[in-house]
C-alpha cells in the first residue's frame, strides 16, 4: 500500500541482563548508538560511516545502493526525507533546503584558496548524466557539504538540487552525482557550516568556500519525462513530456503496424510560476522554472493495438522511440488485465548524493515494475506522487525515474495530500503537506480524465 515504507527487517532482541561497562566502552557504546539512531532521527549518516556495496543491484538507472548495512549485516533503512521539517511556528527547522541570504556568506578570500571543487565531464549529453565531483580541503576543517545547483540559481536563495555531507576527518574525495536534463547547466558549490538553523556542530552560518566550473548540458529543448495516460475515451492515449521554455513546436510521430509514420501537433504547452503557488517553499527556495509542459492526444486507435511513437522536434531534439499497447475494448472479456497499484512512492537518488526525498523502497518499486513492464497494462498511483512538497527539482528527478515505465504503459494518478493540501486553498484538509504547491505542479504534469 505504501511504497515508501519497506517492511520490517529481521528482529533484534535485547538481553534482559545489563552489565556495567568501563568508561571507555561506555563512550564507545554511546557513539555507536548515536550513529545507529541517526536514521531514526532523520539525520544523514556521515559519509565516513556509510557502508557501501550491500544492497547494490542493476536497475533502470544502473548500479546503486538502496540500503545501508550495519555491522551485523542487517539493513539500516534510511528515512525518506532529509529536509525540511516544519516547526510549530511554521518555520523550517532543517534549512539545508532553504538557506536564506543571512545564512550564506562568501568565505574569507585567503581561506578560500585552501579549498577546491571541480566537476567532470565539462559537458553532458541531452539526457543529462553522471558528474564526478572532486573536492579538497585542509587537513583540519569544519564540517563541509557540497550542493549541486543550476547555473542560473542564486545559491543564497535556492535549495540545492542534491547535496552530500563531508566528514571533519576527510580532506579530499570524489563524489558521483547523477543529474537529468533540467533545461539548464549545472554548478557545484562547496560550503562550510550552516547545515541546520542551529548550524552543524556550532559551525556558524554557511560559507561558500569554492565553486566548480559550469558543467554544460546539451539540448535545452530535449523532451524529458515522457509518460502516457488514458483519457477516459476508448481509442485514445495521451502523451505528456517536458521541454525548455520557448521550445520549437512539438510533435508526436507514431506508427501503427506496417503503416507509414503519422505526425500530429502537440497541444499548446502549459507552465506555472511562483504566483500560481500558495506558499513556501514553493514560492521561494524550492521554486525553479518547470519548463514547458507538453501534451498531445492520439485518437482513433484500435483495442489491443501496438503503437510505436516518439515526441519532440527536428530543431529541439526527439525522445527515443517507445512502444505502447492500447487497452482492451471496454465491457468485453479480453483475458487477463494486469494492473500495478500503490500509493506514496517518492524517489531515490541513484548516486553518492542525497536529496529531499531519499526513499530506497521507491527505487526498488520502480525497478520491480520495470522488470514486468511487458506484462503490465496499467499503473495506478494512488496519491503522494513525487513528494516534491514545494521543491520543483524533485519533480524532474521523479519523472526521470518513472519515464522508462510510464513511456510504455499508462501511469494513472490520483491526487494526495502531499500534492494538494494547503491552508485556505480549498483543499479538504488544511495542512501544509504540499509545501505550497496546492495541487498546481501535480495537475500540470498529470492531466487525468
C-alpha positions in Angstrom: 0.0 0.0 0.0 2.8 2.4 0.9 5.7 2.1 -1.5 7.9 4.3 0.7 7.9 2.0 3.7 9.9 -1.2 3.5 8.7 -4.0 5.6 10.4 -4.6 9.0 13.7 -6.3 8.9 14.8 -9.2 11.0 14.0 -8.7 14.7 16.8 -7.8 17.1 16.0 -9.0 20.6 17.6 -7.3 23.6 19.2 -9.1 26.6 17.4 -8.9 29.9 20.7 -8.5 31.8 22.6 -5.3 32.0 26.4 -5.3 32.7 28.3 -2.2 33.8 31.0 -1.2 31.3 34.3 0.6 31.7 34.1 4.3 30.9 35.9 4.0 27.5 33.5 1.2 26.5 30.5 3.3 27.6 31.7 6.2 25.5 32.1 3.9 22.5 28.6 2.5 23.0 27.1 6.0 23.2 28.9 6.9 20.0 27.7 3.8 18.3 24.1 4.3 19.5 24.2 7.9 18.2 25.3 6.6 14.8 22.6 4.0 14.6 20.0 6.4 15.9 20.8 8.9 13.2 18.5 7.4 10.6 15.6 7.2 13.0 16.1 10.9 13.8 16.1 11.8 10.2 19.7 12.7 10.1 22.0 11.7 7.2 24.6 9.1 8.2 28.1 10.7 7.9 29.9 9.5 4.8 32.7 8.1 6.8 30.3 5.7 8.4 28.3 4.7 5.3 28.8 1.1 4.3 28.5 0.7 0.5 28.3 -2.4 -1.6 25.5 -4.2 0.1 22.0 -3.9 -1.4 23.5 -3.0 -4.8 21.9 -4.3 -7.9 21.3 -3.2 -11.5 18.1 -1.3 -12.0 16.8 1.1 -14.7 19.2 3.7 -13.5 22.2 1.4 -13.3 24.0 0.1 -10.2 23.0 1.9 -7.0 22.8 1.2 -3.2 19.3 1.1 -1.9 20.2 0.0 1.7 22.9 0.7 4.2 24.0 -2.2 6.2 25.0 -2.3 9.9 27.9 -4.3 11.2 25.7 -7.3 12.0 24.6 -7.5 8.3 21.1 -6.2 9.0 19.9 -3.3 6.7 19.6 0.2 8.1 16.7 1.8 6.3 17.3 5.5 5.8 14.2 7.6 6.2 12.7 9.2 3.1 13.0 12.8 3.9 16.3 14.6 4.6 14.8 18.1 4.7 12.8 20.2 5.5 11.0 19.8 8.8 8.5 22.4 9.8 8.2 23.6 13.5 5.1 24.6 15.3 5.8 28.2 14.3 5.7 27.3 10.7 9.4 27.8 10.2 11.6 25.1 8.7 13.9 23.8 11.4 16.2 22.0 9.0 17.3 24.6 6.5 19.7 22.9 4.1 16.9 23.3 1.6 16.2 27.0 2.4 19.4 28.7 3.1 18.4 32.4 3.4 20.8 35.2 2.4 21.7 35.9 6.1 22.9 32.3 6.4 25.2 32.2 3.4 28.4 34.2 3.2 31.4 34.2 1.0 34.3 32.7 2.8 37.4 34.7 3.5 39.4 35.1 0.3 42.7 33.7 1.8 40.8 30.8 3.3 39.0 30.0 0.1 42.4 29.3 -1.6 42.7 26.3 0.7 39.6 24.6 -0.7 38.7 23.4 -4.2 35.9 21.7 -6.1 35.9 20.6 -9.7 33.5 18.6 -11.9 33.9 16.4 -14.9 32.9 16.0 -17.7 32.7 19.6 -18.8 29.6 18.8 -20.8 26.7 16.4 -20.6 24.5 15.0 -23.3 20.9 16.0 -24.0 19.6 13.5 -21.4 22.0 14.6 -18.6 24.2 12.0 -17.0 26.9 11.3 -14.4 29.1 14.1 -13.0 32.2 13.2 -10.9 32.8 16.0 -8.3 36.2 16.2 -6.7 36.9 18.3 -3.7 39.9 19.1 -1.5 40.3 20.8 1.9 42.9 21.3 4.5 43.6 18.5 7.0 41.7 20.4 9.7 38.3 21.9 8.8 34.8 22.4 9.9 32.0 20.1 8.7 31.5 20.7 4.9 28.9 20.0 2.4 28.6 20.1 -1.4 25.5 21.2 -3.2 24.5 20.7 -6.8 22.8 23.8 -8.3 21.6 25.0 -11.7 24.0 27.5 -13.2 21.3 30.3 -13.0 20.4 29.6 -9.4 21.2 32.1 -6.7 22.7 29.8 -4.1 21.8 32.2 -1.3 18.1 31.9 -2.2 17.6 28.5 -3.7 17.7 24.9 -2.4 20.4 22.6 -3.7 19.2 20.0 -6.2 21.2 17.4 -4.4 23.8 17.5 -1.6 26.3 15.5 0.3 27.8 16.0 3.8 31.6 15.7 4.3 33.2 14.4 7.4 35.5 16.5 9.6 38.2 13.9 9.0 38.3 13.8 5.2 40.3 16.3 3.2 39.7 15.0 -0.4 37.4 12.7 -2.2 35.3 12.3 -5.4 31.6 12.1 -5.4 29.2 10.8 -8.1 26.2 12.9 -8.9 23.6 11.7 -11.5 21.5 14.5 -12.9 18.8 14.5 -15.6 18.5 17.3 -18.2 16.9 20.1 -16.2 16.9 22.7 -19.0 20.0 24.5 -17.6 23.7 23.9 -16.9 25.0 22.7 -13.5 27.4 24.0 -11.0 28.7 22.5 -7.7 29.4 24.6 -4.6 31.5 23.6 -1.5 30.1 25.1 1.7 31.3 25.2 5.3 28.8 25.1 8.2 25.2 26.2 8.0 23.5 22.8 7.7 20.7 23.5 10.1 19.2 26.5 11.7 21.3 25.9 14.8 24.2 25.1 12.4 26.1 21.8 12.3 28.4 21.5 15.3 28.1 25.2 16.1 30.0 26.0 12.9 28.1 29.2 12.2 26.3 30.3 9.1 27.0 28.6 5.8 30.1 29.9 3.9 30.8 29.4 0.3 34.4 28.1 0.0 34.7 27.0 -3.6 32.6 26.8 -6.8 33.2 24.5 -9.7 33.3 25.4 -13.4 30.0 25.2 -15.1 29.0 21.8 -16.5 27.2 22.4 -19.8 24.1 20.4 -20.8 23.3 20.0 -24.5 19.7 20.2 -25.7 17.6 22.7 -23.6 14.5 21.6 -25.6 15.2 17.8 -25.4 11.9 16.1 -24.4 12.2 14.6 -20.9 9.8 12.8 -18.5 7.7 11.2 -21.3 4.6 9.5 -19.9 1.3 8.1 -21.0 -2.2 8.3 -19.6 -5.7 7.1 -20.7 -8.2 9.8 -21.4 -11.5 8.1 -20.4 -12.4 7.6 -24.1 -11.9 4.3 -25.8 -9.3 4.5 -28.7 -7.3 7.4 -27.2 -4.0 7.8 -25.5 -2.4 10.9 -24.1 1.3 11.5 -24.2 2.9 14.2 -22.0 6.5 15.4 -21.7 8.6 18.5 -20.7 10.8 20.8 -22.7 12.7 24.1 -22.1 10.9 27.4 -22.3 10.4 28.7 -25.9 10.8 25.2 -27.4 10.1 24.7 -31.1 6.7 23.5 -32.0 6.3 20.0 -30.6 5.1 16.9 -32.5 4.2 13.3 -31.9 5.4 10.9 -34.6 3.7 7.5 -34.4 3.5 4.3 -36.4 0.6 1.8 -36.3 1.6 -1.7 -37.6 3.2 -1.6 -41.0 1.6 1.8 -41.9 4.0 4.7 -42.6 4.6 7.1 -39.6 2.0 9.8 -39.0 2.5 13.1 -37.2 0.2 15.2 -35.0 1.0 18.5 -33.3 1.1 18.8 -29.5 -1.5 20.9 -27.7 -0.4 24.4 -26.6 2.1 24.0 -23.7 1.4 24.9 -20.1 3.6 26.0 -17.3 3.4 27.8 -13.9 5.3 30.3 -11.8 5.5 31.4 -8.2 2.3 33.5 -8.4 0.4 30.2 -9.0 1.8 28.7 -5.8 0.2 29.1 -2.4 3.1 29.4 0.0 6.7 28.5 0.9 8.9 26.7 0.0 7.1 26.6 -3.4 7.1 30.4 -3.6 10.7 30.7 -2.5 13.7 28.5 -2.0 12.1 25.5 -3.6 10.9 27.1 -6.8 12.6 26.5 -10.2 11.0 27.1 -13.6 9.3 23.9 -14.6 9.9 24.4 -18.4 7.1 23.9 -20.8 4.7 21.0 -20.0 3.7 19.5 -23.3 0.8 17.1 -24.2 -0.8 15.5 -27.2 -3.7 13.1 -27.6 -3.7 10.2 -30.1 -7.1 9.2 -31.3 -8.8 6.6 -33.4 -6.7 3.7 -32.0 -8.0 0.1 -32.0 -8.2 -2.1 -28.9 -5.1 -4.0 -28.1 -3.2 -2.2 -30.8 0.6 -1.8 -30.6 1.8 1.8 -31.4 5.4 3.0 -31.8 5.9 6.7 -31.1 8.3 9.5 -30.2 7.9 13.2 -29.3 9.8 16.4 -29.9 11.0 18.2 -33.0 13.8 18.3 -35.5 15.0 21.7 -34.1 14.9 20.8 -30.4 15.5 17.1 -30.4 13.4 13.9 -30.2 12.8 11.4 -27.5 13.8 7.8 -28.1 11.2 5.7 -29.9 8.9 3.9 -27.4 6.0 1.4 -27.8 2.7 1.1 -26.0 -0.3 -1.2 -26.4 -3.8 0.1 -26.2 -6.3 -1.3 -23.6 -9.0 -3.9 -24.5 -12.4 -2.7 -25.5 -14.5 -1.6 -22.5 -17.1 -4.0 -21.2 -15.8 -7.1 -23.1 -13.8 -10.0 -21.8 -10.3 -9.8 -23.1 -8.3 -12.2 -21.0 -6.1 -11.1 -18.1 -5.5 -7.4 -17.4 -2.6 -6.7 -15.2 -2.6 -3.5 -13.0 0.1 -2.4 -10.5 -1.5 -0.2 -7.8 0.2 1.6 -4.9 0.5 4.9 -3.1 3.2 7.0 -1.6 6.1 6.4 -4.0 8.6 9.3 -3.9 12.0 8.7 -5.3 15.6 7.6 -4.7 18.9 9.2 -5.6 20.9 6.7 -7.5 24.4 8.1 -6.8 26.6 9.4 -3.9 24.3 12.3 -3.2 21.2 12.9 -1.1 18.1 14.8 -2.0 14.8 15.9 -0.4 13.0 12.6 -0.9 15.5 9.7 -0.4 13.3 6.6 -0.5 15.1 3.4 -1.2 11.8 1.5 -1.4 10.8 3.8 -4.2 13.6 2.7 -6.4 13.0 -0.9 -5.5 9.4 -0.5 -6.5 10.1 1.1 -9.9 12.8 -1.5 -10.6 10.3 -4.3 -9.9 7.6 -2.7 -12.2 10.2 -2.2 -15.0 11.1 -5.9 -14.9 7.5 -6.8 -15.5 6.5 -3.8 -17.8 5.9 -6.1 -20.8 3.2 -8.0 -18.9 1.7 -4.9 -17.2 -1.2 -2.9 -18.7 -1.6 -0.1 -16.3 0.0 1.7 -13.3 -2.4 3.2 -10.7 -0.5 5.5 -8.4 -3.0 6.5 -5.7 -1.7 9.8 -4.3 1.5 11.1 -2.8 3.4 11.1 -6.1 6.9 12.6 -6.0 6.9 14.1 -2.5 8.3 17.3 -4.1 6.4 19.3 -1.4 7.4 22.7 -2.9 10.8 21.7 -4.3 10.4 21.8 -8.0 13.6 19.9 -8.8 12.1 16.8 -7.2 9.5 16.6 -10.0 12.4 16.4 -12.5 14.0 13.6 -10.6 10.7 11.7 -10.2 9.8 12.0 -13.8 13.2 10.8 -14.8 12.8 7.7 -12.5 9.4 6.7 -13.8 9.7 7.6 -17.5 11.3 4.2 -18.6 8.0 2.7 -17.4 5.5 5.5 -17.9 6.5 5.9 -21.5 5.4 2.4 -22.2 2.3 1.9 -20.1 -0.3 4.4 -18.8 0.7 5.9 -15.4 -2.6 6.9 -13.9 -2.6 9.0 -10.8 -4.9 10.4 -8.0 -4.0 13.5 -6.0 -2.7 13.1 -2.5 -2.3 15.4 0.5 1.4 15.9 -0.4 0.3 17.4 -3.7 -2.8 19.3 -2.7 -3.1 20.3 1.0 -2.5 23.9 1.9 -4.5 26.2 4.3 -7.3 28.3 2.8 -6.7 26.9 -0.7 -9.9 24.8 -0.9 -8.2 21.5 0.0 -10.2 19.1 2.1 -7.6 19.1 4.8 -6.0 22.5 5.6 -2.5 21.2 6.3 0.7 22.4 4.7 1.6 19.0 3.3 2.0 20.2 -0.3 4.8 22.6 0.6 2.8 25.4 -1.1 2.2 23.7 -4.4 -1.6 23.3 -3.6 -2.0 20.8 -6.5 -0.7 23.0 -9.3 2.6 21.3 -10.0 0.8 17.9 -10.0 -2.2 18.7 -12.2 0.0 20.4 -14.8 2.1 17.3 -15.2 -0.5 14.6 -14.9 -3.7 15.5 -16.8 -6.2 12.8 -15.8 -9.7 12.0 -17.1 
